[in-house]
Amino acid sequence: MLLRPLRDTLDDAKAVTQVADEAFAASRTARGAPPRPSCERERAMGRALFRHLARTDNGGCWTAWDDEGTPVGAVLSTRREGTWSLSLLAVAPRLQRQGVGRELLAAAMAYGRSCLRGMVCAPPDPRPAAMYRRAGFTLHPAMRLSGPVDRDRLPAPDGPVHEGTAKHRDLMDSVDRRLRGGAHGPDHDELLRHHGLLVVDDLAGSGYVYLHESGTVELLAATSRRLASRLLTAALLAVPRETDARVGFLTADQQWAVDVGLAAGLTPANSGYLCLRGMRPPAPYVASSTFL
């Protein structure tokens, strides 16, 4: 097996997509979960993300190849102002349990060895959870909320929420530093390409939320629970009709989000783990499985 850095090319992005699709499909099958088909637009967004990380964090993004030149593994990680995050770790099913994942994780963690804090969103699968625990992470069980939004039950936001743009990047970076110890920085540029953005900024504080057209709340951060609830309410009301909303990786510290989700008629369920090192769960906060 050969490990090499991820390159900013379409071929490498397609290789990561291939491995991730195979690994995630096998994981869902093992858990008895139904298949999750993806459309070409989602796959294109994924390839754009992989190339973005290859540019911003080349030292933390690696691919694994077998002797025949077939991609068999990939890991993507970032460093943002002292906070290291794992965006993806995937191994082809035929090579799982053979140490490939450990080697990829070791390469990514070497990239983050100067960082005081670390974050990983782990699926509800015992094998990666155990691997992250052995690597020194604290496992925080997480919930997700999903389902159609009942707009008749959900009260309107308790204050103004505005459409965000790139001009709000300093505001968002400031909130990030307060909650997770490091700004998302260039990741906001990539998020803005594929998501809608809502922000609050008044005397009570500030915050932001990204919403994908698929109904997924991708990332939310605010300086108070009240503002976070306002943002999540506005985001759920903005989910397209006939589309299920999804809010993932909520730790026990995010009861405000559970309350908003229940008011909207969403259903709670287990959703894996938010794995943290050198930090407590950021709150009020909704982590992104990709951008943490």
C-alpha positions in Angstrom: 0.0 0.0 0.0 1.2 3.5 -0.9 0.2 6.7 1.0 0.6 10.0 -0.8 -0.8 13.5 -0.3 -4.1 14.3 -1.9 -3.6 16.4 -5.0 -5.8 19.2 -6.2 -7.0 17.3 -9.3 -10.3 16.0 -10.5 -8.9 12.5 -10.7 -7.8 12.5 -7.0 -11.2 14.0 -6.0 -13.0 11.2 -7.9 -10.7 8.6 -6.2 -11.7 9.9 -2.7 -15.4 9.9 -3.8 -15.1 6.3 -4.9 -13.6 5.1 -1.6 -16.0 7.1 0.5 -19.0 5.8 -1.3 -17.9 2.2 -0.9 -17.0 2.6 2.8 -20.2 4.5 3.8 -22.4 2.0 1.9 -20.8 -0.9 3.7 -21.1 0.8 7.0 -24.8 1.5 6.5 -25.4 -2.1 5.4 -23.6 -3.4 8.5 -25.8 -1.3 10.7 -29.0 -2.4 8.9 -29.6 1.2 7.7 -31.2 1.7 4.3 -29.0 2.8 1.4 -28.6 6.6 1.0 -28.5 7.4 -2.7 -26.7 10.6 -3.7 -27.4 12.8 -6.7 -24.7 14.0 -9.1 -25.0 17.5 -7.6 -24.1 16.2 -4.2 -21.2 14.3 -5.6 -19.9 17.4 -7.4 -20.1 19.3 -4.2 -18.1 16.6 -2.5 -15.4 16.7 -5.2 -15.2 20.5 -4.8 -14.7 20.1 -1.1 -11.9 17.5 -1.5 -10.1 19.9 -3.9 -10.6 22.8 -1.5 -9.0 20.8 1.4 -6.2 19.7 -0.9 -5.4 23.4 -1.4 -5.8 24.6 2.1 -4.4 21.6 4.1 -2.3 19.5 1.8 -0.2 18.1 4.7 -3.4 16.8 6.4 -5.0 15.1 3.4 -3.8 11.7 2.2 -4.8 8.9 -0.1 -4.0 5.2 0.0 -3.4 3.1 -3.1 -2.9 -0.7 -3.6 -0.2 -2.2 -5.8 -2.5 -2.1 -8.8 -3.0 1.7 -8.5 -6.6 1.4 -7.1 -7.6 3.9 -4.4 -8.3 2.0 -1.1 -8.4 4.8 1.5 -8.5 8.5 2.2 -8.2 10.9 5.1 -8.9 14.6 5.1 -8.0 16.9 8.0 -7.6 20.6 8.7 -5.8 23.0 11.0 -7.6 26.2 11.9 -5.8 28.4 14.5 -4.9 25.7 16.9 -7.9 23.5 16.3 -7.4 20.3 14.3 -10.4 18.6 12.6 -10.9 15.3 10.8 -13.2 15.8 7.9 -13.1 12.3 6.4 -11.6 8.9 7.1 -12.7 6.1 4.7 -11.2 2.7 3.8 -12.4 0.4 1.1 -14.4 -2.5 2.6 -12.1 -5.2 1.4 -9.1 -3.7 3.3 -10.9 -2.8 6.6 -9.5 -4.3 9.8 -6.1 -4.4 8.2 -4.6 -1.3 9.7 -5.1 1.0 6.7 -7.4 3.3 8.8 -4.9 3.5 11.6 -2.1 4.5 9.2 -4.2 7.2 7.6 -5.4 8.6 10.9 -1.7 8.7 12.1 -0.7 10.7 9.1 -3.6 13.1 9.6 -2.9 13.5 13.3 0.8 14.2 12.6 -0.4 17.2 10.7 -2.3 18.4 13.8 0.3 17.6 16.4 0.9 21.3 17.1 -2.8 21.9 17.8 -4.2 22.0 21.3 -7.7 21.0 20.3 -9.2 18.3 18.1 -12.6 17.5 16.7 -14.1 14.5 14.9 -17.7 13.6 14.0 -17.9 9.8 14.1 -20.7 7.6 12.7 -22.7 5.2 14.9 -20.2 2.5 14.3 -18.2 0.9 17.1 -15.0 0.4 15.2 -14.2 4.0 14.3 -15.4 5.1 17.8 -13.0 2.8 19.4 -10.2 3.9 17.2 -10.8 7.6 18.0 -10.9 6.8 21.7 -7.6 4.9 21.5 -6.2 8.0 19.8 -7.0 10.1 22.9 -10.4 11.6 22.0 -13.4 11.9 24.5 -16.5 10.4 23.0 -19.6 12.5 23.4 -22.8 10.6 22.2 -24.7 12.7 19.7 -28.3 13.0 18.5 -29.8 14.0 15.2 -33.2 15.6 14.4 -34.9 14.8 11.2 -38.3 14.9 9.4 -40.7 17.3 7.8 -41.0 20.8 9.4 -44.4 21.5 10.9 -44.6 25.2 10.2 -47.9 25.5 12.0 -46.4 24.3 15.3 -43.1 26.2 15.1 -43.2 29.7 16.4 -41.7 32.5 14.4 -38.1 33.7 15.4 -38.1 36.0 18.4 -36.1 38.6 16.6 -34.5 39.6 13.2 -32.5 37.2 11.2 -30.7 38.4 8.1 -29.3 36.8 4.9 -25.6 36.5 5.2 -22.8 37.1 2.6 -19.1 37.0 2.5 -19.0 40.4 4.2 -20.0 38.6 7.5 -16.8 36.4 7.5 -15.2 38.4 10.3 -18.3 38.1 12.4 -18.4 34.3 11.8 -14.7 33.9 12.6 -15.1 35.8 15.8 -17.9 33.5 16.9 -15.9 30.5 15.9 -12.9 31.5 18.0 -15.1 32.0 21.0 -16.8 28.6 20.8 -14.3 26.2 19.2 -11.0 28.0 19.7 -10.3 28.5 16.0 -12.0 30.3 13.1 -13.2 28.3 10.1 -11.4 30.9 7.9 -11.2 29.8 4.3 -13.8 27.1 4.9 -16.5 29.9 4.9 -15.6 30.5 1.2 -16.4 26.9 0.3 -19.5 26.8 2.5 -20.9 30.0 0.8 -20.6 28.4 -2.6 -23.0 25.6 -1.7 -25.2 26.8 1.2 -27.5 29.6 2.2 -26.3 31.7 5.1 -28.4 33.4 7.9 -26.8 35.7 10.5 -27.8 37.6 13.6 -25.9 40.6 14.9 -27.3 42.9 17.5 -26.7 44.2 21.0 -27.5 40.7 22.4 -24.7 39.1 20.5 -24.1 37.4 17.1 -24.2 34.1 15.3 -24.7 32.3 12.0 -26.1 29.2 10.4 -25.6 27.5 7.0 -28.5 25.6 5.4 -28.2 23.3 2.4 -31.1 23.1 -0.1 -31.4 19.4 0.9 -32.7 20.6 4.3 -29.4 19.9 6.2 -28.4 22.4 8.8 -24.6 22.3 8.0 -23.1 24.5 10.7 -24.5 26.8 13.4 -22.7 28.9 16.0 -23.9 31.7 18.3 -22.9 33.6 21.4 -26.1 32.6 23.3 -28.7 29.9 23.4 -31.4 32.5 22.6 -29.7 33.6 19.4 -28.9 30.0 18.5 -32.6 29.1 18.9 -33.6 32.0 16.8 -31.2 31.0 14.0 -32.2 27.4 14.0 -35.9 28.3 13.9 -35.3 30.6 10.9 -33.3 27.9 9.2 -36.0 25.2 9.7 -38.6 27.6 8.4 -36.4 28.1 5.3 -36.2 24.4 4.5 -37.9 23.9 1.2 -41.4 22.4 1.5 -41.7 18.7 0.8 -38.1 18.4 2.0 -37.1 16.8 5.3 -34.9 18.8 7.6 -31.8 17.3 9.2 -29.9 18.6 12.2 -27.0 16.4 13.2 -24.3 15.8 15.9 -26.1 17.4 18.8 -24.5 16.6 22.1 -26.3 16.8 25.5 -25.1 20.4 25.7 -27.5 21.3 22.8 -30.9 20.9 24.5 -31.9 24.3 23.1 -31.6 22.7 19.6 -33.6 19.6 20.7 -36.4 21.9 22.0 -36.5 23.8 18.7 -36.5 20.6 16.7 -39.3 19.1 18.8 -41.4 22.3 18.4 -40.9 21.9 14.6 -42.1 18.2 14.7 -38.7 16.7 14.0 -37.8 13.2 15.4 -34.7 12.7 17.6 -32.5 9.7 17.1 -28.9 8.5 17.9 -26.3 9.9 15.5 -22.8 8.6 16.5 -20.3 10.7 18.5 -18.7 14.1 18.6 -15.1 13.2 19.5 -13.1 15.9 21.2 -9.6 16.4 22.5 -8.4 19.3 24.6 -11.8 20.9 24.7 -15.4 20.7 25.9 -18.3 20.4 23.5 -18.7 23.9 22.0 -22.1 25.4 22.8 -24.4 26.7 21.5 -23.2 25.0 18.4 -24.3 22.5 15.7 -21.2 20.8 14.3 -20.8 20.1 10.6 -19.7 16.5 9.9 -17.3 17.9 7.3 -16.1 21.3 8.6 -16.6 20.5 12.4 
